[in-house]
Amino acid sequence: MVKLSSRGRLDLLKVTHPHCLPPRPTGAYIFVVQTGKRVRMRWMESETNGANQTVVTEFLLLGLHDHHNLQMVLFVLCLGIYSVNVLGNALLIGLNMLDPRLHTPMYFFLSNLALMDICGTSSFVPLMLVNFLETQSTISFPGCALQMYLTLALGSTECVLLAMMACDRYMAICQPLRYSELMNRQTCTGMVALSWGAGFANSLLHSILTWSLPFCGHNIINHFFCEILAVLKLACGDISLNALILTVSSAVVTLPPLLLIFLSYVFILTAILRVPSAAGRHKAFSTCSAHLTVVVIYYGTISFMYFKPKAKDLYLDKLLALFYGVVTPSLNPIIYSMRNAEVKAATVALLRGDLSKQMACFPAVL
């Protein structure tokens, strides 16, 4: 039996003599949530194999089930932010496709970042919104595996892609005369393919290692979605190898891109300071200020999540993960539209219906 008290404590006991309960399937667990005087109960189904060992067939996502009013507030906020995220990033992708002035390497990378943000949030937010309205939040075993794979893959991909975008800004400011030659279509496509390939390969490795572990009965994920650390806590086997590889791969995926971004901006700032006029320095810095803002928000949120003192209350960690997964991707289109004159001009042209005329006048660069 699982009981979640008002203080968030969890106890898992198998029901062996359910004389006072309705008949249940073999190997089932009962989930009880007690909030004040309200008690909710549901059988969590599982299967039993030939060796009399319980095999998990679905997971329960706890989220904030003992804070129903807070869940309603989060539903409204997350729905609004998710809508802004999808519409804003879709608008960026559409503008990059329609406006010939945006057919450059920088906006090619930006389109991939926008697509990544849409896919990343869509991998867990819609189900999470539905679960906010449900008394019990369950997800199937294959659904949980797919959700964990996509969220981890797209998060890893974004780390590498931000580094590729920093290299593009370095080439544009420090090598302006050779920029078109160095950042051609083939190079940009290869850099984007490397970003997507590295992220999805990293996630595939962790997915194989995670789902090869035995899951025998404990199926309660203390999170909003199938996050890898929360899933690993449910495994019955030894997870020391998983923890080691997760630590090493996280360092490999985050630290080298961060170092590359840092070095790129050291050279960029050095080149900008050499520009004699203040107007020239401002124009040069404005081309990379939006990307730098996105990098600071992205890595700043990650650093705060993983390097802050461990909270006694897990609700704070859940809300921080929610902010990182929902709010941060929605900021990218806002940042790029507010700090980029070309995006503003393309948006105005779209509203006026002038993009079709511009498409006939400008050749595609990338």
DRENSEBA-268171 format. One record per residue (C-alpha): residue number from 0; residue in one letter; chain; x, y, z. Coordinates in nm, 4 decimals. Example, Ala and Ser with C-alpha at 12.3 -4.5 7.8 and 13.67 -1.06 7.14 Angstrom:
2
[site 0,'A','A',[1.2300,-0.4500,0.7800]],
[site 1,'S','A',[1.3670,-0.1060,0.7140]],
This chain:
366
[site 0,'M','A',[0.0000,0.0000,0.0000]],
[site 1,'V','A',[0.1242,0.3479,-0.0804]],
[site 2,'K','A',[0.0208,0.6306,0.1435]],
[site 3,'L','A',[0.1092,0.9930,0.0756]],
[site 4,'S','A',[0.0629,1.2039,0.3860]],
[site 5,'S','A',[0.0233,1.5800,0.3966]],
[site 6,'R','A',[0.3975,1.5983,0.4661]],
[site 7,'G','A',[0.4827,1.4083,0.1511]],
[site 8,'R','A',[0.5965,1.0818,0.3116]],
[site 9,'L','A',[0.5806,0.7665,0.1037]],
[site 10,'D','A',[0.5292,0.4129,0.2306]],
[site 11,'L','A',[0.5051,0.1124,-0.0020]],
[site 12,'L','A',[0.3586,-0.2117,0.1299]],
[site 13,'K','A',[0.2192,-0.5019,-0.0665]],
[site 14,'V','A',[-0.1393,-0.5893,0.0196]],
[site 15,'T','A',[-0.1338,-0.9506,0.1415]],
[site 16,'H','A',[-0.4657,-0.9850,0.3247]],
[site 17,'P','A',[-0.7125,-0.7479,0.1603]],
[site 18,'H','A',[-1.0189,-0.8912,0.3380]],
[site 19,'C','A',[-1.1758,-0.5489,0.3698]],
[site 20,'L','A',[-1.0958,-0.4425,0.0137]],
[site 21,'P','A',[-1.2524,-0.5364,-0.3202]],
[site 22,'P','A',[-1.0863,-0.8170,-0.5197]],
[site 23,'R','A',[-0.7731,-0.7106,-0.6979]],
[site 24,'P','A',[-0.5544,-0.8512,-0.9752]],
[site 25,'T','A',[-0.2540,-1.0635,-0.8863]],
[site 26,'G','A',[0.0454,-0.8554,-0.7893]],
[site 27,'A','A',[-0.1504,-0.5285,-0.7836]],
[site 28,'Y','A',[-0.0659,-0.2409,-0.5559]],
[site 29,'I','A',[-0.3086,0.0019,-0.4090]],
[site 30,'F','A',[-0.2388,0.3721,-0.4064]],
[site 31,'V','A',[-0.3935,0.5851,-0.1354]],
[site 32,'V','A',[-0.3738,0.9632,-0.1226]],
[site 33,'Q','A',[-0.4971,1.1225,0.1969]],
[site 34,'T','A',[-0.5486,1.4982,0.2048]],
[site 35,'G','A',[-0.7387,1.6159,0.5105]],
[site 36,'K','A',[-1.0558,1.4072,0.5138]],
[site 37,'R','A',[-1.0412,1.3103,0.1476]],
[site 38,'V','A',[-0.9096,0.9684,0.0588]],
[site 39,'R','A',[-0.8565,0.8545,-0.2994]],
[site 40,'M','A',[-0.7831,0.4924,-0.3819]],
[site 41,'R','A',[-0.6870,0.3119,-0.7009]],
[site 42,'W','A',[-0.5387,-0.0232,-0.7985]],
[site 43,'M','A',[-0.2021,0.0078,-0.9720]],
[site 44,'E','A',[-0.1956,-0.2910,-1.2024]],
[site 45,'S','A',[0.1105,-0.5015,-1.2626]],
[site 46,'E','A',[0.1857,-0.8447,-1.3925]],
[site 47,'T','A',[0.3490,-1.1434,-1.2279]],
[site 48,'N','A',[0.5918,-1.3566,-1.4224]],
[site 49,'G','A',[0.6639,-1.7244,-1.3810]],
[site 50,'A','A',[0.9193,-1.6676,-1.1044]],
[site 51,'N','A',[0.6536,-1.5026,-0.8870]],
[site 52,'Q','A',[0.8155,-1.1596,-0.9321]],
[site 53,'T','A',[0.6042,-0.8505,-0.9868]],
[site 54,'V','A',[0.6741,-0.6714,-1.3160]],
[site 55,'V','A',[0.5716,-0.3078,-1.3547]],
[site 56,'T','A',[0.3421,-0.2313,-1.6490]],
[site 57,'E','A',[0.2636,0.1328,-1.5654]],
[site 58,'F','A',[0.3922,0.4130,-1.3465]],
[site 59,'L','A',[0.2208,0.6609,-1.1201]],
[site 60,'L','A',[0.3346,1.0250,-1.1478]],
[site 61,'L','A',[0.2894,1.1898,-0.8106]],
[site 62,'G','A',[0.3520,1.5515,-0.9093]],
[site 63,'L','A',[0.1727,1.7615,-0.6466]],
[site 64,'H','A',[-0.1323,1.5448,-0.5876]],
[site 65,'D','A',[-0.1713,1.6517,-0.2272]],
[site 66,'H','A',[-0.1848,2.0197,-0.3334]],
[site 67,'H','A',[-0.4914,2.0206,-0.5561]],
[site 68,'N','A',[-0.5383,2.4000,-0.5538]],
[site 69,'L','A',[-0.1743,2.4539,-0.6487]],
[site 70,'Q','A',[-0.2168,2.2076,-0.9345]],
[site 71,'M','A',[-0.5025,2.4163,-1.0739]],
[site 72,'V','A',[-0.2831,2.7277,-1.0626]],
[site 73,'L','A',[0.0009,2.5388,-1.2326]],
[site 74,'F','A',[-0.2390,2.4106,-1.4972]],
[site 75,'V','A',[-0.3407,2.7625,-1.5972]],
[site 76,'L','A',[0.0175,2.8953,-1.5880]],
[site 77,'C','A',[0.1712,2.6014,-1.7746]],
[site 78,'L','A',[-0.1024,2.6032,-2.0377]],
[site 79,'G','A',[-0.0427,2.9713,-2.1072]],
[site 80,'I','A',[0.3359,2.9381,-2.1129]],
[site 81,'Y','A',[0.3221,2.6267,-2.3308]],
[site 82,'S','A',[0.0961,2.8073,-2.5783]],
[site 83,'V','A',[0.3405,3.0991,-2.5942]],
[site 84,'N','A',[0.6256,2.8533,-2.6434]],
[site 85,'V','A',[0.4633,2.6670,-2.9322]],
[site 86,'L','A',[0.3245,2.9753,-3.1074]],
[site 87,'G','A',[0.6398,3.1844,-3.0594]],
[site 88,'N','A',[0.8820,2.9184,-3.1765]],
[site 89,'A','A',[0.6548,2.8193,-3.4652]],
[site 90,'L','A',[0.6459,3.1858,-3.5691]],
[site 91,'L','A',[1.0266,3.1969,-3.5657]],
[site 92,'I','A',[1.0479,2.8870,-3.7843]],
[site 93,'G','A',[0.7875,3.0270,-4.0234]],
[site 94,'L','A',[0.9649,3.3629,-4.0517]],
[site 95,'N','A',[1.2983,3.1938,-4.1183]],
[site 96,'M','A',[1.1404,2.9922,-4.3980]],
[site 97,'L','A',[0.9433,3.2769,-4.5575]],
[site 98,'D','A',[1.1734,3.5791,-4.5273]],
[site 99,'P','A',[1.4775,3.5584,-4.7611]],
[site 100,'R','A',[1.6681,3.8042,-4.5413]],
[site 101,'L','A',[1.6716,3.5398,-4.2691]],
[site 102,'H','A',[1.8217,3.2683,-4.4920]],
[site 103,'T','A',[2.1555,3.2878,-4.3107]],
[site 104,'P','A',[2.3463,3.0424,-4.0906]],
[site 105,'M','A',[2.2475,3.2188,-3.7675]],
[site 106,'Y','A',[1.8762,3.1824,-3.8397]],
[site 107,'F','A',[1.9233,2.8288,-3.9658]],
[site 108,'F','A',[2.0577,2.7395,-3.6202]],
[site 109,'L','A',[1.7811,2.9421,-3.4573]],
[site 110,'S','A',[1.5152,2.7458,-3.6484]],
[site 111,'N','A',[1.6611,2.4218,-3.5143]],
[site 112,'L','A',[1.6658,2.5642,-3.1617]],
[site 113,'A','A',[1.3000,2.6649,-3.1967]],
[site 114,'L','A',[1.2057,2.3182,-3.3274]],
[site 115,'M','A',[1.3956,2.1636,-3.0382]],
[site 116,'D','A',[1.2074,2.3745,-2.7846]],
[site 117,'I','A',[0.8705,2.2787,-2.9334]],
[site 118,'C','A',[0.9533,1.9071,-2.9366]],
[site 119,'G','A',[1.1119,1.9144,-2.5914]],
[site 120,'T','A',[0.8145,2.0691,-2.4155]],
[site 121,'S','A',[0.5619,1.8707,-2.6208]],
[site 122,'S','A',[0.7225,1.5469,-2.5038]],
[site 123,'F','A',[0.5849,1.5906,-2.1504]],
[site 124,'V','A',[0.3777,1.9093,-2.1042]],
[site 125,'P','A',[0.0489,1.7926,-2.2688]],
[site 126,'L','A',[0.0338,1.4786,-2.0532]],
[site 127,'M','A',[0.1335,1.6792,-1.7478]],
[site 128,'L','A',[-0.1518,1.9247,-1.8119]],
[site 129,'V','A',[-0.3980,1.6360,-1.8335]],
[site 130,'N','A',[-0.2596,1.4902,-1.5117]],
[site 131,'F','A',[-0.3137,1.8218,-1.3322]],
[site 132,'L','A',[-0.6867,1.7680,-1.3864]],
[site 133,'E','A',[-0.6894,1.3987,-1.2916]],
[site 134,'T','A',[-0.7123,1.2525,-0.9439]],
[site 135,'Q','A',[-0.4611,0.9849,-1.0435]],
[site 136,'S','A',[-0.1810,1.0353,-1.2948]],
[site 137,'T','A',[-0.0524,0.7221,-1.4644]],
[site 138,'I','A',[0.1669,0.6550,-1.7661]],
[site 139,'S','A',[0.2326,0.3241,-1.9361]],
[site 140,'F','A',[0.5729,0.1597,-1.9258]],
[site 141,'P','A',[0.6451,0.2226,-2.2993]],
[site 142,'G','A',[0.5087,0.5765,-2.2662]],
[site 143,'C','A',[0.7411,0.6481,-1.9765]],
[site 144,'A','A',[1.0376,0.5062,-2.1686]],
[site 145,'L','A',[0.9599,0.7259,-2.4708]],
[site 146,'Q','A',[0.9084,1.0351,-2.2571]],
[site 147,'M','A',[1.2375,0.9875,-2.0744]],
[site 148,'Y','A',[1.4218,0.9271,-2.4020]],
[site 149,'L','A',[1.2863,1.2402,-2.5712]],
[site 150,'T','A',[1.3328,1.4789,-2.2797]],
[site 151,'L','A',[1.6903,1.3635,-2.2201]],
[site 152,'A','A',[1.7756,1.3640,-2.5926]],
[site 153,'L','A',[1.6434,1.7126,-2.6624]],
[site 154,'G','A',[1.8041,1.8577,-2.3499]],
[site 155,'S','A',[2.1414,1.7141,-2.4509]],
[site 156,'T','A',[2.0981,1.8335,-2.8085]],
[site 157,'E','A',[2.0350,2.1907,-2.6956]],
[site 158,'C','A',[2.3649,2.1994,-2.5054]],
[site 159,'V','A',[2.5597,2.1087,-2.8190]],
[site 160,'L','A',[2.3542,2.3327,-3.0491]],
[site 161,'L','A',[2.4163,2.6393,-2.8314]],
[site 162,'A','A',[2.7897,2.5746,-2.8714]],
[site 163,'M','A',[2.7488,2.5509,-3.2505]],
[site 164,'M','A',[2.5651,2.8840,-3.2469]],
[site 165,'A','A',[2.8519,3.0398,-3.0495]],
[site 166,'C','A',[3.0974,2.9176,-3.3142]],
[site 167,'D','A',[2.8791,3.0778,-3.5809]],
[site 168,'R','A',[2.8900,3.4115,-3.3964]],
[site 169,'Y','A',[3.2671,3.3820,-3.3626]],
[site 170,'M','A',[3.3035,3.3297,-3.7372]],
[site 171,'A','A',[3.0709,3.6206,-3.8160]],
[site 172,'I','A',[3.2554,3.8717,-3.5943]],
[site 173,'C','A',[3.6147,3.7484,-3.5946]],
[site 174,'Q','A',[3.6290,3.6173,-3.9540]],
[site 175,'P','A',[3.3819,3.8434,-4.1405]],
[site 176,'L','A',[3.5574,3.8281,-4.4788]],
[site 177,'R','A',[3.5618,3.4468,-4.4827]],
[site 178,'Y','A',[3.2274,3.3974,-4.3083]],
[site 179,'S','A',[3.0309,3.2989,-4.6197]],
[site 180,'E','A',[3.3031,3.0588,-4.7249]],
[site 181,'L','A',[3.3480,2.8948,-4.3844]],
[site 182,'M','A',[2.9818,2.8772,-4.2835]],
[site 183,'N','A',[2.8398,2.7331,-4.6042]],
[site 184,'R','A',[2.5335,2.5122,-4.6319]],
[site 185,'Q','A',[2.7281,2.1876,-4.5957]],
[site 186,'T','A',[2.9122,2.3063,-4.2833]],
[site 187,'C','A',[2.5961,2.4323,-4.1139]],
[site 188,'T','A',[2.4072,2.1120,-4.1921]],
[site 189,'G','A',[2.6933,1.9062,-4.0509]],
[site 190,'M','A',[2.7037,2.1130,-3.7302]],
[site 191,'V','A',[2.3294,2.0741,-3.6794]],
[site 192,'A','A',[2.3443,1.7006,-3.7553]],
[site 193,'L','A',[2.6257,1.6649,-3.5002]],
[site 194,'S','A',[2.4125,1.8393,-3.2370]],
[site 195,'W','A',[2.1059,1.6219,-3.2941]],
[site 196,'G','A',[2.3123,1.3045,-3.3305]],
[site 197,'A','A',[2.5114,1.3600,-3.0104]],
[site 198,'G','A',[2.2014,1.4345,-2.8048]],
[site 199,'F','A',[1.9984,1.1388,-2.9271]],
[site 200,'A','A',[2.2942,0.8984,-2.9036]],
[site 201,'N','A',[2.3548,1.0067,-2.5435]],
[site 202,'S','A',[1.9881,0.9519,-2.4596]],
[site 203,'L','A',[1.9835,0.6141,-2.6337]],
[site 204,'L','A',[2.2745,0.4953,-2.4206]],
[site 205,'H','A',[2.1000,0.5931,-2.0968]],
[site 206,'S','A',[1.7682,0.4505,-2.2110]],
[site 207,'I','A',[1.9230,0.1116,-2.2860]],
[site 208,'L','A',[2.1030,0.1027,-1.9510]],
[site 209,'T','A',[1.7986,0.2210,-1.7565]],
[site 210,'W','A',[1.5319,-0.0023,-1.9065]],
[site 211,'S','A',[1.7534,-0.3106,-1.8906]],
[site 212,'L','A',[1.7268,-0.2862,-1.5103]],
[site 213,'P','A',[1.4545,-0.4867,-1.3324]],
[site 214,'F','A',[1.1483,-0.2930,-1.2134]],
[site 215,'C','A',[0.9633,-0.5183,-0.9752]],
[site 216,'G','A',[0.6716,-0.3523,-0.8054]],
[site 217,'H','A',[0.7757,-0.0024,-0.7027]],
[site 218,'N','A',[0.6104,0.2098,-0.9705]],
[site 219,'I','A',[0.5601,0.5513,-0.8081]],
[site 220,'I','A',[0.7600,0.8331,-0.9706]],
[site 221,'N','A',[0.7862,1.1310,-0.7392]],
[site 222,'H','A',[0.7877,1.3855,-1.0223]],
[site 223,'F','A',[0.5723,1.5474,-1.2908]],
[site 224,'F','A',[0.7178,1.3328,-1.5693]],
[site 225,'C','A',[0.9542,1.0393,-1.6276]],
[site 226,'E','A',[1.2806,1.2077,-1.5353]],
[site 227,'I','A',[1.5769,0.9698,-1.5466]],
[site 228,'L','A',[1.6896,1.0148,-1.1855]],
[site 229,'A','A',[1.3367,0.9624,-1.0565]],
[site 230,'V','A',[1.3031,0.6470,-1.2694]],
[site 231,'L','A',[1.6353,0.5017,-1.1556]],
[site 232,'K','A',[1.5232,0.5229,-0.7926]],
[site 233,'L','A',[1.2557,0.2624,-0.8707]],
[site 234,'A','A',[1.4920,0.0000,-1.0109]],
[site 235,'C','A',[1.5393,-0.3186,-0.8099]],
[site 236,'G','A',[1.8932,-0.3861,-0.9322]],
[site 237,'D','A',[2.2283,-0.2154,-0.8798]],
[site 238,'I','A',[2.2321,0.1316,-1.0396]],
[site 239,'S','A',[2.5936,0.2230,-0.9602]],
[site 240,'L','A',[2.6979,0.1764,-1.3245]],
[site 241,'N','A',[2.4049,0.3893,-1.4410]],
[site 242,'A','A',[2.4952,0.6648,-1.1956]],
[site 243,'L','A',[2.8600,0.6619,-1.3045]],
[site 244,'I','A',[2.7818,0.6746,-1.6763]],
[site 245,'L','A',[2.5157,0.9415,-1.6190]],
[site 246,'T','A',[2.7684,1.1586,-1.4358]],
[site 247,'V','A',[3.0377,1.1125,-1.7003]],
[site 248,'S','A',[2.8047,1.1699,-1.9955]],
[site 249,'S','A',[2.6495,1.4767,-1.8324]],
[site 250,'A','A',[2.9962,1.6238,-1.7922]],
[site 251,'V','A',[3.0863,1.5402,-2.1523]],
[site 252,'V','A',[2.7636,1.6854,-2.2937]],
[site 253,'T','A',[2.7634,2.0073,-2.0886]],
[site 254,'L','A',[3.1222,2.1057,-2.0037]],
[site 255,'P','A',[3.2950,2.0971,-2.3483]],
[site 256,'P','A',[3.0101,2.2981,-2.5124]],
[site 257,'L','A',[3.0217,2.5445,-2.2232]],
[site 258,'L','A',[3.4004,2.5783,-2.2617]],
[site 259,'L','A',[3.3618,2.6300,-2.6369]],
[site 260,'I','A',[3.0985,2.8996,-2.5752]],
[site 261,'F','A',[3.3244,3.0702,-2.3212]],
[site 262,'L','A',[3.6268,3.0725,-2.5531]],
[site 263,'S','A',[3.4163,3.1933,-2.8465]],
[site 264,'Y','A',[3.2908,3.4917,-2.6507]],
[site 265,'V','A',[3.6386,3.5729,-2.5201]],
[site 266,'F','A',[3.7548,3.6104,-2.8805]],
[site 267,'I','A',[3.4318,3.7902,-2.9756]],
[site 268,'L','A',[3.4667,4.0473,-2.6971]],
[site 269,'T','A',[3.8330,4.0962,-2.7835]],
[site 270,'A','A',[3.7414,4.1643,-3.1461]],
[site 271,'I','A',[3.4569,4.3988,-3.0491]],
[site 272,'L','A',[3.6803,4.6060,-2.8196]],
[site 273,'R','A',[3.9159,4.6639,-3.1126]],
[site 274,'V','A',[3.6419,4.8359,-3.3121]],
[site 275,'P','A',[3.7226,5.2099,-3.2986]],
[site 276,'S','A',[3.3700,5.3565,-3.2985]],
[site 277,'A','A',[3.1058,5.3066,-3.0297]],
[site 278,'A','A',[2.8383,5.2568,-3.2953]],
[site 279,'G','A',[3.0444,4.9808,-3.4546]],
[site 280,'R','A',[3.0959,4.8067,-3.1215]],
[site 281,'H','A',[2.7247,4.8253,-3.0456]],
[site 282,'K','A',[2.6318,4.6849,-3.3869]],
[site 283,'A','A',[2.8808,4.3982,-3.3517]],
[site 284,'F','A',[2.7654,4.3064,-3.0014]],
[site 285,'S','A',[2.3960,4.3262,-3.0945]],
[site 286,'T','A',[2.4421,4.0341,-3.3360]],
[site 287,'C','A',[2.5309,3.7977,-3.0493]],
[site 288,'S','A',[2.3544,3.9506,-2.7482]],
[site 289,'A','A',[2.0397,3.7395,-2.7960]],
[site 290,'H','A',[2.2380,3.4148,-2.8100]],
[site 291,'L','A',[2.4426,3.5155,-2.5068]],
[site 292,'T','A',[2.1218,3.5885,-2.3123]],
[site 293,'V','A',[1.9805,3.2447,-2.4007]],
[site 294,'V','A',[2.3064,3.0758,-2.2939]],
[site 295,'V','A',[2.3107,3.2570,-1.9578]],
[site 296,'I','A',[1.9478,3.1625,-1.8845]],
[site 297,'Y','A',[1.9955,2.8000,-1.9959]],
[site 298,'Y','A',[2.3162,2.7247,-1.8089]],
[site 299,'G','A',[2.2214,2.9476,-1.5171]],
[site 300,'T','A',[1.9049,2.7459,-1.4589]],
[site 301,'I','A',[2.0932,2.4156,-1.4852]],
[site 302,'S','A',[2.3638,2.5350,-1.2449]],
[site 303,'F','A',[2.1091,2.6532,-0.9895]],
[site 304,'M','A',[1.9201,2.3240,-1.0094]],
[site 305,'Y','A',[2.2185,2.0932,-0.9631]],
[site 306,'F','A',[2.4590,2.2980,-0.7492]],
[site 307,'K','A',[2.2198,2.4495,-0.4974]],
[site 308,'P','A',[2.2055,2.2973,-0.1465]],
[site 309,'K','A',[1.9810,1.9942,-0.1397]],
[site 310,'A','A',[1.6326,2.0977,-0.0367]],
[site 311,'K','A',[1.4569,1.9163,0.2457]],
[site 312,'D','A',[1.1273,1.9683,0.0666]],
[site 313,'L','A',[1.1137,1.7910,-0.2707]],
[site 314,'Y','A',[0.8395,2.0262,-0.3894]],
[site 315,'L','A',[1.0988,2.2999,-0.4508]],
[site 316,'D','A',[1.3038,2.0678,-0.6716]],
[site 317,'K','A',[0.9925,1.9728,-0.8667]],
[site 318,'L','A',[0.8965,2.3355,-0.9251]],
[site 319,'L','A',[1.2508,2.4228,-1.0360]],
[site 320,'A','A',[1.2461,2.1345,-1.2838]],
[site 321,'L','A',[0.9080,2.2589,-1.4053]],
[site 322,'F','A',[1.0503,2.6086,-1.4565]],
[site 323,'Y','A',[1.3486,2.4689,-1.6462]],
[site 324,'G','A',[1.1368,2.2468,-1.8691]],
[site 325,'V','A',[0.8444,2.4812,-1.9398]],
[site 326,'V','A',[0.9442,2.8443,-1.8864]],
[site 327,'T','A',[1.2981,2.8511,-2.0281]],
[site 328,'P','A',[1.2070,2.7296,-2.3825]],
[site 329,'S','A',[0.9296,2.9890,-2.4069]],
[site 330,'L','A',[1.1789,3.2718,-2.3442]],
[site 331,'N','A',[1.3855,3.2043,-2.6567]],
[site 332,'P','A',[1.1427,3.3484,-2.9155]],
[site 333,'I','A',[1.0782,3.6480,-2.6889]],
[site 334,'I','A',[1.4507,3.7177,-2.6507]],
[site 335,'Y','A',[1.5270,3.6828,-3.0210]],
[site 336,'S','A',[1.2299,3.8930,-3.1281]],
[site 337,'M','A',[1.3017,4.1745,-2.8799]],
[site 338,'R','A',[1.6771,4.1949,-2.9360]],
[site 339,'N','A',[1.6934,4.1358,-3.3097]],
[site 340,'A','A',[1.5950,4.4039,-3.5620]],
[site 341,'E','A',[1.5769,4.1541,-3.8501]],
[site 342,'V','A',[1.3210,3.9368,-3.6702]],
[site 343,'K','A',[1.1179,4.2462,-3.5851]],
[site 344,'A','A',[1.1267,4.3590,-3.9489]],
[site 345,'A','A',[1.0240,4.0121,-4.0701]],
[site 346,'T','A',[0.7336,4.0053,-3.8242]],
[site 347,'V','A',[0.6120,4.3458,-3.9434]],
[site 348,'A','A',[0.6442,4.2348,-4.3061]],
[site 349,'L','A',[0.4440,3.9212,-4.2302]],
[site 350,'L','A',[0.1660,4.1228,-4.0682]],
[site 351,'R','A',[0.1571,4.3594,-4.3663]],
[site 352,'G','A',[0.1603,4.0740,-4.6163]],
[site 353,'D','A',[0.4869,4.1861,-4.7795]],
[site 354,'L','A',[0.6820,3.8606,-4.7404]],
[site 355,'S','A',[0.5565,3.7162,-5.0692]],
[site 356,'K','A',[0.7003,4.0160,-5.2548]],
[site 357,'Q','A',[1.0332,3.9862,-5.0761]],
[site 358,'M','A',[1.0587,3.6146,-5.1555]],
[site 359,'A','A',[1.0502,3.7012,-5.5269]],
[site 360,'C','A',[1.3211,3.9677,-5.4926]],
[site 361,'F','A',[1.5823,3.7986,-5.2722]],
[site 362,'P','A',[1.7748,3.4801,-5.3524]],
[site 363,'A','A',[1.8161,3.2202,-5.0799]],
[site 364,'V','A',[2.1569,3.2308,-4.9090]],
[site 365,'L','A',[2.1293,2.9070,-4.7118]],
